[in-house]
Amino acid sequence: MKLKILLFLICITSLKSLASDYEYSIVSDTTSTAVKDTTNTDSMMIYWTEKNTFGVNLSEVAFVNWNAGGNNSVSALFYANFQRNFEKDLTMWKNSASLRYGINAQEGREIRKTEDELRLNSSFGFRQDSTSNWYYSGKFSFNSQFSNGYKYPDTEVAISRFMAPGYTFLGAGTEFSHPEEDLTVYLSPITFKSTFVLDQRLANEGSFGVEPAVTDELGNILKEGENVRTEFGFLVTSGFSKEVWENIDLDNQLSLYSDYLNKFGNIDVDWQMTVNMKVNEFIKANVGSHIRYDDDVKFKEDTNGDGKLETSGPRVQLKQMLGVGVVYEF
């Protein structure tokens, strides 16, 4: 009987000790995890900022017994913008992505593309002290498109595709960033520009400035056209955003590039200006323009009516935009 009582007491003591150890283990692990998560959260809140924007602009025209005539049509522009920016002490890292795609459906004809853009930007910089607005900076950018482009109504032969063309800029220089105004100016005397034409047919034609194919007198290809053209030049970019009136914002983006080795002084221009008007938290209207000029991009048109596109010189490219739609930001 005494042995049974002794064994019972030993079991009770062991279970109590085991329970205490298990409780301590749980509390210790939970505390450690909580401290770790809190530290990471604080770091993210201090150094990283992010912004996501999704939107769609719609327009529609419908006719029923309209004696003036007209075709029913629907247009839609889908777009998304993402920003991830890091700033700590004397270091700054900005990243952005812009995606846009627009279509138009009109009664009696096929769906046509009206907008197509894929654009990525990343810049890293550091400054000497906290009072300076100038950063030693490096910048990378990429832009292309999602789907084939056509010279409508011809939808058999594409005049552009994804990565035909595709453009990359990589360089180093200095960037001015205003502490109060949303203004940046980037100057880079060392910038490499690469033009990609990964569609061999377009490359053989010498589209977008790449070296065309070498052919004989009968048109047989002796040497395929180059798929990449590389330039080395001077790049200036500027970005400015400001609320000009209540609920009306102006956004201006300008890029100027000139190649040192090929016709220095010929400037490639990419200039976008947009006015955004806020109706309420989710409804916005915008009007804008986009101007491009690239000496290497030749204009194609059917000049003699034979159904084939002839290549002429470069021209100023202009696009105007007006839209009202739904926007969600977070």
C-alpha positions as CSV (number, residue, x, y, z in Angstrom):
1,M,0.0,0.0,0.0
2,K,2.8,2.4,0.9
3,L,4.5,1.6,-2.4
4,K,1.4,2.4,-4.4
5,I,1.0,5.7,-2.6
6,L,4.7,6.5,-3.3
7,L,4.3,5.7,-7.0
8,F,1.2,7.9,-7.2
9,L,2.9,10.9,-5.7
10,I,5.9,10.4,-8.1
11,C,3.5,10.3,-11.1
12,I,1.7,13.5,-9.9
13,T,4.9,15.3,-9.4
14,S,6.2,14.3,-12.9
15,L,3.0,15.3,-14.7
16,K,3.1,18.7,-12.9
17,S,6.7,19.3,-13.9
18,L,6.0,18.3,-17.6
19,A,3.0,20.6,-17.7
20,S,5.0,23.5,-16.4
21,D,7.8,22.9,-19.0
22,Y,5.2,22.7,-21.9
23,E,3.5,25.9,-20.8
24,Y,6.9,27.7,-20.6
25,S,7.8,26.4,-24.1
26,I,4.5,27.8,-25.6
27,V,4.8,31.2,-23.9
28,S,8.5,31.5,-24.9
29,D,7.9,30.6,-28.6
30,T,4.9,32.9,-28.8
31,T,6.7,35.8,-27.3
32,S,9.7,35.3,-29.6
33,T,7.5,35.2,-32.7
34,A,5.5,38.3,-31.7
35,V,8.7,40.3,-31.2
36,K,10.1,39.2,-34.5
37,D,6.9,40.1,-36.4
38,T,6.6,43.5,-34.7
39,T,10.1,44.4,-35.7
40,N,9.5,43.5,-39.4
41,T,6.2,45.4,-39.4
42,D,7.9,48.5,-38.0
43,S,10.6,48.4,-40.6
44,M,8.2,48.1,-43.4
45,M,6.1,51.0,-42.1
46,I,9.2,53.2,-41.8
47,Y,11.1,52.6,-45.0
48,W,8.7,51.3,-47.6
49,T,5.7,53.1,-49.3
50,E,3.5,51.5,-51.9
51,K,0.6,52.6,-54.1
52,N,-1.6,50.5,-56.3
53,T,-4.1,51.8,-58.9
54,F,-6.6,49.9,-61.0
55,G,-9.0,51.6,-63.4
56,V,-11.2,51.3,-66.4
57,N,-12.6,54.0,-68.7
58,L,-15.7,53.1,-70.7
59,S,-17.6,54.8,-73.6
60,E,-20.6,53.6,-75.5
61,V,-22.8,54.8,-78.3
62,A,-26.0,53.1,-79.4
63,F,-28.5,54.0,-82.1
64,V,-32.1,53.0,-82.6
65,N,-33.9,54.4,-85.6
66,W,-31.5,57.3,-85.7
67,N,-32.1,59.1,-89.0
68,A,-28.7,60.7,-89.0
69,G,-27.1,57.3,-89.1
70,G,-24.2,55.9,-87.1
71,N,-22.7,52.6,-85.9
72,N,-23.1,51.2,-82.4
73,S,-19.7,51.1,-80.6
74,V,-18.2,50.3,-77.2
75,S,-14.7,51.3,-76.1
76,A,-12.8,50.3,-73.0
77,L,-9.4,51.2,-71.6
78,F,-8.0,49.1,-68.7
79,Y,-5.0,50.3,-66.8
80,A,-3.0,49.6,-63.7
81,N,-0.2,51.4,-61.9
82,F,2.1,50.1,-59.1
83,Q,4.7,51.9,-57.1
84,R,7.1,50.5,-54.5
85,N,9.5,53.1,-53.0
86,F,12.2,52.7,-50.4
87,E,13.8,55.6,-48.5
88,K,16.2,55.3,-45.6
89,D,18.7,57.8,-44.3
90,L,20.6,58.9,-47.5
91,T,19.4,56.2,-49.8
92,M,16.4,56.2,-52.2
93,W,15.0,53.4,-54.4
94,K,12.0,54.0,-56.6
95,N,10.1,51.4,-58.6
96,S,7.0,51.6,-60.8
97,A,5.1,49.6,-63.3
98,S,2.4,50.9,-65.7
99,L,0.1,48.6,-67.8
100,R,-2.5,49.9,-70.2
101,Y,-4.7,48.1,-72.8
102,G,-7.6,49.6,-74.8
103,I,-10.0,48.1,-77.3
104,N,-12.8,49.3,-79.5
105,A,-15.7,47.2,-80.8
106,Q,-17.8,48.8,-83.5
107,E,-20.8,47.3,-85.3
108,G,-19.8,45.7,-88.6
109,R,-16.1,45.4,-88.0
110,E,-13.6,43.4,-85.9
111,I,-12.4,44.5,-82.5
112,R,-9.5,46.9,-82.7
113,K,-6.7,47.8,-80.3
114,T,-6.6,51.5,-79.2
115,E,-4.0,51.4,-76.5
116,D,-1.2,49.0,-75.6
117,E,1.6,49.7,-73.1
118,L,3.9,47.8,-70.7
119,R,6.4,50.1,-68.9
120,L,8.7,49.4,-66.0
121,N,11.0,51.9,-64.2
122,S,13.6,51.6,-61.4
123,S,16.0,54.1,-60.0
124,F,18.4,53.9,-57.2
125,G,20.2,56.9,-55.6
126,F,22.1,58.1,-52.6
127,R,23.1,61.6,-51.4
128,Q,26.0,63.0,-49.4
129,D,24.0,64.5,-46.6
130,S,20.4,64.9,-45.5
131,T,20.2,68.6,-46.6
132,S,21.1,67.9,-50.3
133,N,18.4,67.5,-52.9
134,W,20.8,66.0,-55.4
135,Y,21.3,62.2,-55.6
136,Y,24.0,60.1,-57.3
137,S,21.6,57.9,-59.3
138,G,21.3,54.9,-61.6
139,K,18.2,54.3,-63.7
140,F,16.7,51.4,-65.6
141,S,13.6,51.5,-67.7
142,F,11.8,49.1,-70.1
143,N,8.8,49.5,-72.3
144,S,7.1,47.4,-74.9
145,Q,3.5,46.2,-75.7
146,F,1.3,43.2,-75.0
147,S,-0.1,42.2,-78.4
148,N,0.2,42.7,-82.2
149,G,-0.3,46.0,-83.7
150,Y,-1.8,46.5,-87.2
151,K,-2.3,49.2,-89.8
152,Y,-6.1,48.9,-89.9
153,P,-8.1,47.6,-91.7
154,D,-5.3,45.2,-92.6
155,T,-5.1,42.6,-89.8
156,E,-3.1,40.0,-91.7
157,V,0.4,41.6,-91.4
158,A,1.5,42.9,-88.0
159,I,3.5,46.1,-87.9
160,S,4.5,45.6,-84.3
161,R,4.5,42.8,-81.6
162,F,5.6,42.2,-78.0
163,M,9.4,43.0,-78.0
164,A,9.1,44.3,-81.5
165,P,9.9,46.9,-80.5
166,G,11.1,46.7,-77.0
167,Y,13.2,49.5,-75.4
168,T,15.6,49.5,-72.5
169,F,17.5,52.4,-71.0
170,L,20.3,51.8,-68.5
171,G,22.5,54.6,-67.2
172,A,24.1,56.6,-64.4
173,G,24.0,60.2,-63.5
174,T,22.5,62.6,-61.0
175,E,18.9,63.3,-60.0
176,F,17.3,66.3,-58.3
177,S,14.4,65.6,-56.1
178,H,12.4,68.5,-54.6
179,P,11.6,67.9,-50.9
180,E,8.1,69.5,-51.1
181,E,7.0,69.7,-54.7
182,D,6.6,66.4,-56.6
183,L,9.4,67.3,-59.0
184,T,12.4,65.2,-60.2
185,V,15.0,66.0,-62.9
186,Y,17.4,63.3,-64.0
187,L,20.6,64.0,-66.0
188,S,22.7,61.1,-67.3
189,P,25.7,61.6,-69.6
190,I,26.2,57.8,-69.6
191,T,23.1,55.9,-70.9
192,F,22.8,52.8,-73.0
193,K,19.7,52.4,-75.1
194,S,18.8,49.1,-76.6
195,T,16.1,48.6,-79.2
196,F,14.8,45.0,-79.6
197,V,13.0,43.7,-82.6
198,L,12.5,40.0,-81.9
199,D,10.2,39.4,-84.9
200,Q,12.5,38.4,-87.7
201,R,10.3,39.6,-90.5
202,L,10.2,43.1,-89.0
203,A,14.0,42.9,-88.3
204,N,14.7,42.0,-91.9
205,E,12.7,45.1,-92.9
206,G,14.9,47.2,-90.7
207,S,11.9,48.3,-88.6
208,F,12.5,50.6,-85.6
209,G,16.1,51.4,-86.6
210,V,17.7,48.0,-86.5
211,E,20.1,46.9,-89.3
212,P,18.0,45.4,-92.1
213,A,18.6,42.1,-93.9
214,V,21.1,42.0,-96.8
215,T,19.5,40.7,-100.0
216,D,20.5,39.9,-103.5
217,E,19.0,41.4,-106.7
218,L,16.1,38.9,-106.6
219,G,15.3,39.7,-103.0
220,N,16.7,36.5,-101.5
221,I,18.1,37.1,-98.0
222,L,21.8,36.7,-97.7
223,K,22.1,37.8,-94.1
224,E,19.2,38.1,-91.6
225,G,18.5,41.5,-90.1
226,E,19.8,42.4,-86.7
227,N,17.4,41.9,-83.7
228,V,19.1,44.4,-81.4
229,R,20.3,47.9,-81.9
230,T,22.5,49.5,-79.1
231,E,23.1,53.2,-78.7
232,F,25.2,55.2,-76.2
233,G,24.1,58.7,-75.4
234,F,22.8,61.5,-73.1
235,L,19.5,61.2,-71.3
236,V,17.4,63.8,-69.6
237,T,14.1,63.0,-67.9
238,S,11.7,65.1,-65.8
239,G,8.7,64.3,-63.8
240,F,6.3,66.8,-62.2
241,S,2.9,66.3,-60.5
242,K,0.8,69.1,-58.8
243,E,-2.7,69.8,-57.8
244,V,-3.4,72.9,-59.9
245,W,-7.0,73.3,-58.6
246,E,-9.1,71.5,-56.1
247,N,-9.5,67.9,-57.2
248,I,-7.6,68.6,-60.4
249,D,-4.1,67.2,-60.8
250,L,-1.5,67.8,-63.5
251,D,1.1,65.1,-64.3
252,N,3.9,65.8,-66.7
253,Q,6.6,63.3,-67.8
254,L,9.3,64.2,-70.3
255,S,12.2,62.2,-71.7
256,L,14.9,63.4,-74.1
257,Y,17.7,61.2,-75.5
258,S,20.5,61.8,-78.0
259,D,23.0,59.3,-79.3
260,Y,26.7,60.3,-79.2
261,L,27.8,58.0,-82.1
262,N,24.9,58.3,-84.5
263,K,23.7,61.8,-85.5
264,F,24.4,63.5,-82.2
265,G,21.9,66.3,-81.8
266,N,18.9,64.4,-83.2
267,I,16.8,64.1,-80.1
268,D,14.3,61.3,-79.3
269,V,11.3,62.8,-77.5
270,D,8.8,61.0,-75.3
271,W,6.4,63.5,-73.6
272,Q,3.2,62.7,-71.7
273,M,0.9,65.2,-70.1
274,T,-2.3,64.2,-68.2
275,V,-4.9,66.2,-66.3
276,N,-6.8,64.1,-63.8
277,M,-10.1,65.4,-62.5
278,K,-11.6,63.7,-59.4
279,V,-15.4,63.5,-59.3
280,N,-15.4,61.4,-56.1
281,E,-13.4,58.7,-54.4
282,F,-14.0,56.2,-57.2
283,I,-15.0,58.2,-60.3
284,K,-12.3,60.2,-62.2
285,A,-12.0,61.8,-65.5
286,N,-8.8,62.5,-67.4
287,V,-7.6,64.2,-70.5
288,G,-4.1,64.0,-71.9
289,S,-1.7,63.9,-74.8
290,H,1.3,61.8,-75.7
291,I,4.0,63.0,-78.2
292,R,6.8,60.9,-79.5
293,Y,9.6,61.4,-82.0
294,D,12.3,58.9,-82.8
295,D,14.5,59.5,-85.9
296,D,15.0,55.7,-86.2
297,V,11.2,55.0,-86.5
298,K,10.1,55.3,-90.1
299,F,6.5,55.9,-91.1
300,K,4.8,53.3,-93.3
301,E,1.9,54.0,-95.7
302,D,0.5,52.9,-99.0
303,T,1.4,55.8,-101.2
304,N,0.6,54.2,-104.7
305,G,-2.5,52.2,-103.9
306,D,-0.9,48.8,-104.6
307,G,-1.9,47.4,-101.1
308,K,1.7,47.4,-99.9
309,L,3.2,49.7,-97.3
310,E,6.0,51.9,-98.4
311,T,8.6,53.3,-95.9
312,S,9.1,57.0,-95.6
313,G,10.9,59.2,-93.1
314,P,10.3,59.7,-89.4
315,R,7.3,61.8,-88.2
316,V,6.0,63.2,-85.0
317,Q,3.6,60.7,-83.3
318,L,0.7,62.2,-81.4
319,K,-2.0,60.6,-79.3
320,Q,-4.8,62.3,-77.5
321,M,-6.9,60.8,-74.7
322,L,-10.1,61.6,-73.0
323,G,-11.8,59.3,-70.6
324,V,-14.2,58.9,-67.6
325,G,-14.1,55.8,-65.5
326,V,-13.9,53.9,-62.3
327,V,-10.6,54.0,-60.3
328,Y,-9.6,52.1,-57.2
329,E,-6.5,53.0,-55.3
330,F,-4.9,51.4,-52.2
